[in-house]
Amino acid sequence: MIKIRLKLFASMKDICGFSEKDFSFEKPASVNELIDELTGLYPAVSEKKGILLIAVNEEYTDVDTILKDGDTVAIFPPVSGG
């Protein structure tokens, strides 16, 4: 079993209703599987799925990254400024 810490920011925090939460998986999982899990729990996540920025242990990564026990995953939508 692996345990990760998930941190959500901006509209992702609003959609899911939390800013930090622990998740457990029976076997190693990818970032994409984590996002699928979130989408199952919070269907509105599907609207953001293709545009999310993801960092694992404070380094940007992609959805194919395999998560390890103790990882911290941050997910947030792109931010535009002006």
KEKEVO-344053 format. One line per 10 residues: their letters; for each residue x, y, z of N, C-alpha, C, CB. Coordinates in Angstrom, 3 decimals, decimal comma, always signed. Each point is the difference from the previous one (the first is absolute). Glycine has a CB too. Example, Ala and Ser with C-alpha at 12.3 -4.5 7.8 and 13.67 -1.06 7.14 Angstrom:
2
AS	+13,190/-5,690/+7,800/-0,890/+1,190/+0,000/+0,900/+1,200/+0,000/-1,892/-1,173/+1,246 | +1,542/+2,223/-1,966/+0,820/+1,190/+0,060/-0,770/+1,090/+0,730/+1,184/-0,628/-2,145;
***
This chain:
82
MIKIRLKLFA	+0,837/-1,179/+0,000/-0,837/+1,179/+0,000/+0,883/+1,243/+0,000/-1,836/-1,246/+1,213 | +1,432/+2,239/-2,001/+0,715/+1,264/+0,030/-0,946/+1,104/+0,467/+1,538/-0,773/-1,859 | -0,974/+1,728/+2,563/-0,746/+1,153/+0,487/+0,638/+1,252/-0,573/-0,667/-1,207/+2,132 | -0,175/+2,101/-2,662/+0,509/+1,277/-0,500/-0,790/+1,131/+0,658/+0,688/-1,053/-2,221 | -0,098/+2,233/+2,202/-0,662/+1,211/+0,497/-0,369/+0,828/-1,212/+1,289/-0,014/+2,209 | -2,567/+0,347/-2,352/-0,483/+0,783/-1,128/-0,290/+1,422/+0,465/-0,974/-2,067/-1,090 | +1,497/+3,038/+0,347/-0,268/+1,412/+0,267/-0,669/+0,591/-1,229/+1,982/+0,186/+1,586 | -3,103/+0,498/-1,362/-0,748/+0,615/-1,090/+0,010/+1,517/+0,154/-1,458/-2,048/-0,191 | +1,447/+2,739/-0,939/+0,060/+1,458/+0,005/-1,063/+0,587/-0,910/+2,446/-0,106/+0,482 | -2,794/+1,364/-0,227/-0,913/+0,798/-0,822/-1,334/-0,732/-0,229/+1,994/+1,063/-1,124;
SMKDICGFSE	-2,437/-1,120/-0,130/-1,315/-0,596/-0,279/-0,057/-1,485/+0,325/-0,305/+1,691/-1,777 | +1,443/-2,378/+1,751/-0,005/-1,422/+0,376/-0,391/-0,160/+1,472/+1,785/-0,480/-1,730 | -1,304/+1,370/+2,564/-0,365/-0,027/+1,425/-1,497/+0,263/+0,151/+2,319/+0,791/+0,656 | -2,846/+0,142/-1,438/-1,425/+0,317/+0,058/-0,860/-1,186/-0,463/+0,561/+2,421/-0,399 | -0,150/-3,071/-0,676/-0,762/-1,129/-0,546/-0,053/-1,160/+0,999/+0,675/+0,684/-2,329 | +0,475/-0,999/+2,934/+0,091/-1,178/+0,857/-0,332/+0,289/+1,468/+1,715/-0,870/-1,563 | -1,665/+2,134/+1,958/-0,379/+0,354/+1,360/+1,081/-0,251/+1,047/-2,297/-0,501/-0,673 | +3,541/+0,337/+0,256/+1,100/-0,148/+0,957/+1,280/+0,516/-0,643/-1,114/-2,006/+1,092 | +2,074/+2,356/-0,235/+1,284/+0,451/-0,531/+1,080/-1,067/+0,161/-0,647/+2,354/+0,532 | +0,519/-3,218/+0,477/+0,958/-1,092/+0,199/-0,738/-1,246/+0,484/+1,844/+1,655/+0,533;
KDFSFEKPAS	-1,397/-2,800/-1,044/-0,630/-1,259/+0,386/+0,954/-1,147/-0,306/-2,312/+0,951/-0,429 | +2,291/-1,979/+1,251/+0,797/-1,198/-0,257/-0,806/-0,977/-0,857/+1,243/+0,306/+2,191 | -0,557/-0,941/-3,134/-0,607/-1,043/-0,824/+0,853/-1,247/+0,102/-1,000/+1,703/-1,586 | +0,357/-2,864/+1,536/+0,698/-1,280/+0,033/-0,364/-0,805/-1,236/+0,020/+0,019/+2,520 | +0,955/-0,757/-3,017/-0,206/-0,898/-1,129/+0,558/-1,366/+0,365/+0,114/+1,919/-1,659 | -0,783/-2,965/+1,207/+0,430/-1,364/+0,282/+1,316/-0,345/-0,679/-2,380/-0,631/+0,247 | +2,607/+1,246/-1,419/+1,217/-0,269/-0,772/+0,495/+1,324/-0,561/-0,755/-2,368/-0,592 | +1,976/+2,413/+0,079/+0,473/+1,252/-0,581/-0,992/+0,546/-1,032/+2,365/-0,751/+0,386 | -2,546/+2,068/-0,358/-0,975/+0,642/-0,880/+0,658/+1,188/-0,686/-1,921/-0,739/+1,478 | +1,401/+1,074/-2,643/+0,501/+1,168/-0,718/-0,773/+1,243/+0,422/+0,669/-1,452/-1,948;
VNELIDELTG	-0,137/+2,594/+1,592/-0,717/+1,257/+0,245/-1,348/-0,054/-0,711/+2,183/+1,287/+0,223 | -2,208/-1,849/-1,420/-1,255/-0,117/-0,744/-1,038/-0,813/+0,771/+1,291/+0,173/-2,134 | -0,866/-1,257/+2,785/-0,933/-0,801/+0,797/-0,508/+0,789/+1,203/+1,180/-2,088/-0,733 | -0,336/+2,918/+1,310/-0,431/+0,869/+1,095/-1,057/+0,986/-0,492/+2,261/-0,229/+1,093 | -2,030/+0,823/-2,261/-0,973/+0,933/-0,555/-1,305/-0,718/-0,341/+1,876/+1,407/-0,907 | -1,787/-2,632/+0,393/-1,215/-0,791/-0,256/-0,764/-0,251/+1,297/+1,122/-1,093/-1,968 | -0,402/+0,800/+3,036/-0,626/-0,200/+1,313/-0,722/+1,270/+0,432/+1,777/-1,677/+0,628 | -1,124/+2,813/-0,784/-0,626/+1,284/+0,346/-1,241/+0,256/-0,848/+2,243/+0,894/+0,667 | -2,148/-1,210/-1,957/-1,136/+0,208/-0,903/-1,190/-0,857/+0,421/+1,588/+0,534/-1,872 | -1,323/-1,762/+2,326/-1,077/-0,859/+0,484/-0,678/+0,574/+1,235/+1,211/-1,957/-0,928;
LYPAVSEKKG	-0,431/+2,568/+1,803/-0,542/+0,582/+1,231/-0,622/+1,374/-0,231/+1,714/-1,269/+1,278 | -1,126/+2,023/-2,192/-0,419/+1,379/-0,279/-0,083/+0,177/-1,516/+1,081/+0,868/+2,153 | -2,242/-1,188/-2,758/-0,132/-0,018/-1,462/+0,415/+1,297/-0,704/-1,827/-1,601/+0,349 | +1,725/+2,746/+0,313/+0,372/+1,272/-0,636/+1,495/+0,066/-0,327/-1,875/+1,103/+1,235 | +2,679/-1,976/-0,624/+1,436/-0,042/-0,309/+0,202/-0,319/-1,478/+0,526/-0,733/+2,363 | -1,444/-0,013/-2,964/+0,156/-0,396/-1,408/+0,110/+1,214/-0,920/-1,289/-2,089/+0,481 | +0,692/+3,222/-0,112/+0,080/+1,207/-0,817/+1,417/+0,569/-0,034/-2,385/+0,482/+0,559 | +3,187/-0,782/+0,442/+1,361/+0,538/+0,107/+1,069/-1,012/-0,420/-0,806/+1,464/+1,846 | +0,405/-2,699/-2,058/+0,946/-1,109/-0,127/+1,142/+0,242/-0,979/-1,873/-1,458/+0,566 | +1,629/+2,020/-1,714/+1,040/+0,165/-0,998/+0,912/+1,197/+0,191/-1,528/-1,105/-1,499;
ILLIAVNEEY	+1,190/+1,987/+2,450/+0,777/+1,242/+0,135/+0,714/+0,137/+1,339/-1,618/+1,046/-1,532 | +1,529/-2,040/+2,390/+0,576/+0,109/+1,338/+1,523/+0,025/-0,011/-1,999/-1,169/+0,866 | +2,556/+1,936/+0,043/+1,433/-0,025/+0,260/+0,219/-0,889/+1,215/+0,360/+2,337/-0,986 | +0,659/-3,186/+0,911/+0,239/-0,986/+1,051/+1,447/+0,051/+0,424/-1,820/-1,466/-0,895 | +2,027/+1,434/+2,201/+1,353/-0,088/+0,544/+0,030/-1,159/+0,991/+0,406/+2,507/-0,305 | +0,653/-3,287/+0,252/+0,230/-1,067/+0,969/+1,276/+0,364/+0,745/-1,166/-1,788/-1,440 | +1,031/+1,906/+2,755/+1,134/+0,401/+0,842/+0,644/+1,290/-0,512/+0,404/-2,414/+0,566 | -1,261/+3,374/-0,901/+0,380/+1,361/-0,401/+0,718/+0,087/-1,347/+0,158/+0,509/+2,398 | -0,301/-1,537/-3,237/+0,546/+0,050/-1,356/-1,115/-0,292/-0,997/+2,286/-0,720/+0,827 | -2,427/+1,609/-1,824/-1,030/-0,220/-1,008/+0,216/-1,339/-0,687/-0,218/+2,476/-0,346;
TDVDTILKDG	-0,904/-3,128/+0,034/+0,061/-1,315/-0,617/-1,216/-0,185/-0,889/+1,294/-0,931/+1,957 | -1,429/-0,250/-2,550/-1,165/-0,285/-0,838/-0,834/-1,119/+0,620/+1,272/+0,733/-2,052 | -2,366/-1,039/+1,386/-0,966/-0,954/+0,560/+0,481/-1,444/-0,017/-1,770/+1,535/-0,736 | +2,862/-1,819/+0,028/+0,513/-1,367/-0,048/+0,928/-0,337/+1,166/-0,198/+0,117/-2,463 | +0,543/+0,871/+3,266/+0,904/-0,219/+1,130/-0,611/-0,988/+0,987/+0,929/+2,320/-0,280 | -0,148/-3,293/+0,686/-0,449/-0,986/+0,987/+0,288/+0,547/+1,397/+0,420/-1,934/-1,614 | -1,434/+1,909/+2,443/+0,114/+0,523/+1,361/+0,616/-1,034/+0,926/-1,987/+1,462/-0,397 | +2,794/-0,960/+1,330/+0,637/-0,865/+0,990/-0,531/+0,346/+1,385/+2,077/-0,204/-1,432 | -1,954/-0,737/+2,336/-0,443/+0,207/+1,365/+0,648/+1,256/+0,575/-0,320/-2,482/+0,292 | -0,489/+3,363/+0,280/+0,508/+1,209/+0,624/+0,079/+1,203/-0,914/+1,248/-1,467/+1,463;
DTVAIFPPVS	-1,577/+1,302/-2,753/+0,044/+1,135/-0,919/-1,038/+1,052/+0,379/+0,811/-1,522/-1,819 | -0,498/+2,770/+1,492/-0,953/+1,098/+0,107/-0,310/+0,465/-1,410/+0,868/+0,709/+2,293 | -2,161/-0,713/-2,629/-0,448/+0,382/-1,328/-0,782/+1,306/+0,114/-0,086/-2,430/-0,764 | +0,467/+3,414/-0,035/-0,722/+1,267/-0,064/-0,669/+0,102/-1,367/+1,627/+1,114/+1,619 | -2,901/-0,751/-1,618/-0,757/+0,132/-1,241/-0,661/+1,361/-0,009/-0,394/-2,496/-0,144 | +0,582/+3,218/-0,969/-0,640/+1,296/-0,120/-0,228/+0,325/-1,461/+1,069/+0,764/+2,133 | -2,101/+0,052/-2,400/-0,259/+0,404/-1,380/+0,997/+1,063/-0,421/-2,439/-0,543/+0,261 | +2,628/+0,726/-1,577/+0,895/+1,067/-0,452/-0,517/+1,340/+0,499/+0,642/-1,335/-2,044 | +0,277/+2,233/+2,300/-0,352/+1,321/+0,493/+0,364/+1,009/-1,066/+0,351/-0,691/+2,410 | -1,295/+1,559/-2,712/+0,312/+1,076/-0,952/+0,049/+1,303/+0,765/-1,100/-1,230/-1,925;
GG	+1,949/+2,090/+1,502/+0,151/+1,272/+0,695/-0,138/+1,143/-0,974/+1,482/-1,067/+1,692 | -1,522/+2,234/-1,119/-0,127/+1,140/-0,896/+0,307/+1,278/+0,710/-1,683/-1,213/-1,305;
***
